[in-house]
Amino acid sequence: MCVIVRQEQYADRPFVNDLIKAAFEKVRESDHREHFLVERLRQSDAFIPQLSLVAETCDKRIIGYTHGTWRYTLLERRSGCRSPRISEPRHRRNAD
């Protein structure tokens, strides 16, 4: 399978939201609102667009996503933080 990792574009967001929903669909502890959290992070000052990445197949299907945000310490120092990677369930190593 051919996969390209590239920076997320605005037009990718609906597909990324669908990917996030599918990733958490069977998670019992989920409130199934994770895609709203990602959208809030995208709108925050902590969001690092350069670290918002999608994994896309050669036929242009998005199968993975991750993003980065800034976090602040008590001393007001800023450091990068990466979100968990999200992928289609069938593309995970531990898929059922």
Steps between C-alpha positions, in 0.01 A plus 500: 500500500629843408470755784613862503527709818434868439382812679125517555313743276177676594308289245615183684317588821166330423687180408717524812186549713350185345825315573493613865136393536579156354806461724294553816179335381545181704676657800267451794654784704459749214232766494542498118582870497876476447475668161363810675802503731733488199311790342533705822873427504528611137342833597729553801828690524663172603440336160809450279372472139838377373461192722146421390564200275288255306592161358348470155490204263598543137130497413460810724325331796600634843576209731697669781531828689706666771561857608723700731420765756703720730479433871600744769682422822461674832799715410324615181739307283357362183569152368350290224258217561375248244151355509435128481505363149160410362452248221228296337446191714602264219837676468600456865752240604266366768184502283245230577 
